[in-house]
Amino acid sequence: MTFHIVVHTKDLIHMLGLSSSVVEKRNVIPILSNIKLEVTDNILTITATDMDLSIQQQLQVQVKNTGALTVPAQTFSEIIRKIPDSEITLRFIAETEQLEISSKNCEFTLSTLPVKDFPAMEDIGSAHHIHLATKMLAEILEHTKFAMSSEETRYNLNGVYLHVKATTPNMLSAAATDGHRLSTSSIDLGKELAAFGVILPRKTVQELLKLLKDPNLMDKPLDIHLGQNRVKFTCANVTIISKLIDGSFPEYQAFIPENNPNVLVIESKILADAIDRVSTITIDKHRAVKLSYNEKTLEIHASGETRGIGHEVIELSNEASYTGAVMSIGFNPRYILDALNALGGSVITMALNDSSSPTLIKSADHPN
C-alpha cells in the first residue's frame, strides 16, 4: 500500500478548512499536530483530532494506490491553499517516508509520521439517537453560544447544555450561562424523545457550527448519537465525535423572569446600533450603558471618565413602543449586543421589572 491519488484542489481545500482548526497549533504530542489521510476503494478519508474532539470527512477521489499516512496539518493546509491548479497528485514515497504533493508546475515533499501512532476514532455506541434537520440544531446553538463561560474554574458552564425535558419530550433545548447572562433556545422535533441532558464543550460547539453552517451540508439531515461520555454528530460525509463535559448544568428555568410588566418593543438592529454607538465612549474597566425608558423615548447614556460622555435618544413611534413605568437601568453593553446579534434583525421585546432585576429579551421571530 503506497498511497497515490489525484484530487480536485477546491474539494481538498474545503475539507481541510473544516478539519485543520480541530488540531491544536502547539502540541506536546507530535502526532496530534498531524492529520490522517487514508484511501480505501475510491474514498479519501481525512481525520483530525485533539483527543477530546475528532472530525472525519470523506471524499471520492481518483485512486492509483490505496494506503494511509499522517502529515502536519497546518503546513499541508497552507500548501494546498496556495496551489493554483485545479488538480493535485498526492503520492507517498516509501524510501524517504515523505508525502509528495505535485500539480502542473508545483512540487513539495512533506515529512510524515506513522499511522499506527495516530489515535483511533472509535465508535461510541448510542444511549440516545436524534434525527433532525441540520439548520434546526444550528439555530439553537447560534442563539445560545455567546453566553458560554470561559472561566476555567466553572468548567460545567464552559459549553452549551443540550437537553430534552421530561415535561416537554418533543422539544430539543439548548442553554448557556456564564453567571451574568443566560440564553436558552428550543425547537419542536415533531416527535417525543426520552429525557436527557449533556454539556457540549466550547470548542465542540464552535467546530460543530462550522459544519452546520457549511453551504454543502446545511440542507442535509443530521444524526446525533449520545453515548456514556461522548457524542457523535453525522451529516452526509462528515462525522464529529466529542467528549462531553462531566458535570451538572444548573436548573436554569428558575432564573428566567416570568412577570416583568414593563415592555419595550423595538427592532433589534435599531437598538443594537444605538448601544454600539454610545458605548464607544466607555472604557473596558467600567463598561456600562444606562437605558432610560418612558412612553415617548428610549435614552441611552454612557460615561467614559476622562474620555467624555455619550448620549442618544430613540423616539418611540410606530416602529417601537414602551409600556410601563418610567425607569432607568444599567447594562454591560457587550452583554446586550451579544444577545441582539444572536437574534438577528427581528423585532425583539425587552421585558423589565425594576432597575435591579434581570431583564428578559425575546424575539418575535423565535418565540422559543
C-alpha positions in Angstrom: 0.0 0.0 0.0 1.8 3.2 -1.2 -0.9 5.9 -1.2 -1.2 7.5 -4.6 -4.3 9.7 -5.5 -5.4 12.5 -7.7 -7.8 15.0 -6.0 -9.6 18.2 -7.0 -7.9 21.1 -5.3 -11.0 23.0 -4.2 -12.6 19.9 -2.7 -9.4 19.2 -0.6 -9.2 22.9 0.5 -12.8 22.7 1.6 -12.2 19.6 3.7 -9.0 21.0 5.3 -10.9 24.1 6.2 -13.2 22.1 8.4 -10.6 19.8 9.9 -7.5 22.0 10.5 -9.0 24.1 13.3 -9.6 20.9 15.4 -5.8 20.4 15.5 -4.1 22.4 18.3 -1.3 24.6 16.9 1.0 23.9 19.8 1.1 20.2 20.7 3.4 18.4 23.0 2.5 15.1 21.3 3.8 15.4 17.7 1.3 13.1 16.1 -1.6 15.4 17.3 -0.2 18.1 15.1 -0.9 15.9 12.1 -4.0 14.8 10.2 -4.5 11.3 8.9 -5.1 10.7 5.2 -6.4 7.2 4.3 -7.5 5.8 1.0 -9.7 2.7 0.6 -11.6 1.9 -2.6 -12.3 5.3 -4.2 -12.6 7.2 -0.9 -10.2 9.6 0.7 -10.8 9.9 4.5 -9.3 12.8 6.4 -9.3 12.6 10.2 -8.1 15.3 12.7 -8.2 15.1 16.5 -7.0 16.7 19.7 -8.0 13.7 21.7 -11.2 15.4 23.1 -12.7 16.2 19.6 -12.3 14.3 16.3 -13.6 15.1 12.9 -13.7 12.7 10.0 -14.5 13.6 6.4 -14.8 11.5 3.2 -14.3 12.4 -0.4 -14.5 10.5 -3.7 -11.1 10.7 -5.5 -9.2 9.1 -8.3 -7.2 6.3 -6.7 -4.0 4.8 -8.1 -2.9 3.1 -4.9 -4.5 2.7 -1.5 -2.8 3.4 1.8 -2.6 5.7 4.8 -0.3 8.3 6.3 -0.2 11.4 8.5 1.1 14.9 7.6 1.5 18.1 9.6 -2.0 19.7 9.4 -1.0 23.4 9.3 1.8 23.1 6.7 -0.2 20.7 4.5 -3.3 23.1 4.5 -1.2 26.2 3.7 0.5 24.4 0.7 -2.8 23.1 -0.7 -4.5 26.5 -0.4 -1.7 28.2 -2.3 -1.6 25.8 -5.3 -3.3 27.4 -8.2 -4.0 24.3 -10.3 -7.4 22.5 -10.3 -6.0 19.1 -9.6 -3.3 17.8 -7.2 -1.5 14.5 -7.0 -0.6 13.1 -3.6 1.9 10.2 -3.5 3.7 8.5 -0.6 7.4 8.0 -1.2 8.3 4.9 0.8 12.1 5.3 0.6 12.1 8.7 2.4 8.7 8.3 4.2 7.5 11.6 2.7 4.4 12.7 1.0 4.9 14.2 -2.5 2.5 16.9 -3.4 2.5 17.8 -7.1 0.5 19.8 -9.6 1.1 21.2 -13.1 4.0 23.5 -12.0 4.4 22.9 -8.3 6.1 20.1 -6.2 6.5 19.8 -2.5 7.5 17.0 -0.1 6.3 16.7 3.4 7.6 14.6 6.3 5.1 12.0 7.6 4.6 10.2 10.9 3.5 6.6 11.3 -0.3 6.0 11.1 -0.1 3.5 14.0 0.6 6.3 16.3 -2.5 8.3 15.3 -5.4 8.0 17.8 -8.2 5.8 16.6 -11.7 7.4 16.2 -13.7 4.7 18.0 -17.5 4.4 17.8 -19.4 5.4 20.9 -22.5 3.2 21.0 -25.7 5.1 21.4 -27.9 5.6 24.5 -30.0 8.2 22.6 -30.4 8.9 18.9 -31.8 12.2 17.5 -32.5 12.7 13.8 -33.2 16.3 12.7 -32.6 19.0 10.1 -29.1 20.5 10.3 -30.4 24.0 10.4 -32.5 23.3 13.5 -29.5 22.5 15.6 -27.6 25.4 14.1 -30.4 27.8 15.1 -30.5 26.9 18.8 -26.7 26.8 19.1 -26.4 30.2 17.5 -29.0 31.6 19.9 -27.1 30.4 23.0 -23.3 30.0 22.4 -22.5 33.7 23.2 -23.4 33.1 26.9 -20.9 30.2 27.4 -18.5 30.8 30.3 -14.8 31.0 29.6 -13.7 30.7 33.3 -11.7 27.5 33.8 -12.9 27.2 37.4 -16.5 26.9 36.2 -15.9 24.1 33.9 -19.5 22.9 33.9 -20.5 26.3 32.4 -17.8 26.1 29.6 -20.3 24.9 27.0 -23.9 24.6 25.8 -26.3 22.4 27.7 -28.2 20.3 25.1 -31.3 18.6 26.6 -34.8 17.2 26.4 -37.0 17.7 29.5 -39.4 15.1 30.6 -42.2 17.7 30.8 -41.7 18.7 27.1 -40.4 15.5 25.4 -40.9 16.9 21.9 -38.7 19.9 22.4 -34.9 19.9 22.0 -33.4 22.7 24.0 -30.0 24.4 24.4 -28.9 26.7 27.2 -25.8 28.5 28.2 -24.8 30.8 31.0 -21.6 32.5 32.4 -23.4 33.6 35.7 -24.1 37.1 34.3 -26.3 36.2 31.4 -28.4 33.2 30.4 -29.5 32.2 26.9 -32.0 29.5 26.0 -33.5 28.3 22.8 -35.8 25.4 21.9 -37.1 23.7 18.7 -40.0 21.3 18.2 -38.8 18.0 16.9 -42.3 16.8 16.0 -41.8 13.6 18.0 -41.2 12.6 21.6 -37.8 11.6 23.0 -36.7 10.3 26.3 -35.3 13.0 28.7 -31.6 13.6 28.7 -29.1 16.3 29.3 -25.4 16.7 28.1 -23.0 19.6 28.1 -21.2 20.2 24.8 -17.7 21.8 25.3 -17.0 25.2 23.9 -14.6 24.0 21.2 -17.1 21.4 20.1 -19.9 24.0 19.8 -17.6 26.2 17.7 -16.4 23.4 15.3 -19.9 21.9 15.1 -21.4 25.3 14.0 -18.8 25.4 11.1 -20.2 22.1 10.0 -23.8 23.0 10.4 -23.5 26.3 8.5 -21.4 24.8 5.7 -23.2 25.5 2.4 -22.7 21.9 1.2 -24.2 20.5 4.4 -26.8 23.0 5.8 -29.7 21.4 3.9 -28.7 17.8 4.8 -30.2 15.8 7.7 -28.2 15.4 10.9 -27.9 12.3 13.2 -26.9 12.8 16.8 -25.8 9.7 18.9 -25.3 10.1 22.6 -23.0 7.7 24.4 -21.9 7.4 28.1 -19.5 10.3 28.0 -19.2 11.2 24.3 -21.5 12.4 21.5 -21.3 11.7 17.7 -22.7 14.0 15.0 -23.1 12.6 11.5 -24.0 14.8 8.5 -23.6 13.4 4.9 -19.8 12.6 4.6 -18.7 14.3 7.9 -18.6 12.8 11.4 -17.7 14.6 14.6 -17.1 12.8 17.9 -16.6 14.8 21.1 -16.1 14.2 24.7 -18.8 15.7 26.9 -18.3 17.9 30.0 -18.5 15.8 33.1 -20.6 18.0 35.3 -24.2 19.1 36.0 -25.7 22.2 34.5 -27.7 24.5 36.8 -31.5 24.3 36.9 -31.8 27.4 34.9 -35.6 27.7 34.5 -36.0 29.2 37.9 -33.8 32.2 36.9 -36.0 33.2 33.9 -38.3 36.1 35.0 -42.0 35.4 34.1 -43.8 38.6 35.2 -41.9 41.6 34.0 -44.7 44.1 33.3 -42.6 46.9 31.6 -42.1 46.1 28.0 -40.1 47.7 25.2 -40.8 46.5 21.6 -38.2 47.5 19.1 -36.2 46.3 16.0 -33.1 44.5 17.2 -30.8 46.4 14.7 -32.1 49.9 15.8 -31.3 49.2 19.4 -28.0 47.4 18.7 -26.7 50.2 16.5 -27.6 52.8 19.1 -26.0 50.9 22.0 -22.9 50.2 19.9 -22.5 53.9 19.1 -23.0 55.2 22.6 -20.8 52.5 24.2 -17.8 53.7 22.1 -17.1 56.2 24.8 -16.8 53.6 27.6 -13.6 52.1 28.8 -13.0 48.4 29.4 -12.7 48.7 33.2 -16.2 50.3 33.5 -18.2 49.1 30.5 -21.7 50.3 31.2 -24.6 52.0 29.5 -27.7 53.4 31.1 -31.1 52.9 29.4 -33.9 55.2 30.4 -37.4 54.2 29.4 -40.6 56.2 29.1 -43.6 56.0 26.7 -42.2 58.6 24.2 -38.4 57.9 24.2 -35.6 55.5 25.0 -32.5 57.3 26.1 -29.1 55.6 26.0 -26.3 57.2 28.1 -22.7 56.3 28.8 -19.7 57.9 30.6 -16.1 57.3 29.7 -14.5 59.1 32.7 -11.7 61.2 31.1 -13.0 60.4 27.6 -16.3 62.2 27.9 -20.0 61.3 27.6 -22.2 59.6 25.0 -25.9 60.1 24.7 -28.5 59.1 22.1 -32.3 59.4 22.1 -34.6 56.9 20.2 -38.0 58.4 19.5 -40.7 55.7 20.1 -43.3 55.7 17.3 -45.0 53.0 15.2 -41.7 51.1 14.8 -41.0 51.0 18.6 -43.1 51.3 21.7 -42.7 51.1 25.5 -45.5 50.4 28.0 -44.8 50.5 31.7 -43.2 52.6 34.5 -40.6 55.3 33.9 -37.3 53.7 34.8 -33.5 53.6 34.2 -31.4 50.5 34.2 -27.7 49.9 33.6 -26.2 47.1 31.5 -22.9 45.8 30.3 -23.2 46.9 26.6 -21.4 43.8 25.3 -24.0 41.5 27.0 -26.9 43.2 25.3 -25.1 43.4 21.9 -24.3 39.7 22.0 -27.9 38.8 22.6 -29.2 41.2 19.9 -26.7 39.9 17.4 -27.7 36.3 18.1 -31.3 37.1 17.4 -30.5 38.8 14.1 -32.7 41.5 12.6 -36.0 40.6 14.1 -38.3 42.7 16.3 -37.5 42.0 20.0 -39.3 42.6 23.3 -37.3 43.7 26.3 -39.3 42.9 29.5 -38.2 44.7 32.7 -39.3 44.5 36.3 -37.2 47.2 38.0 -33.7 48.6 37.8 -32.1 45.9 39.8 -33.8 42.8 38.4 -32.9 40.6 35.4 -34.3 41.7 32.0 -35.8 39.2 29.6 -35.1 39.6 25.9 -37.2 37.7 23.4 -37.5 37.6 19.6 -40.8 37.9 17.7 -39.4 35.5 15.0 -38.1 33.0 17.5 -40.7 32.7 20.4 -38.9 29.7 21.9 
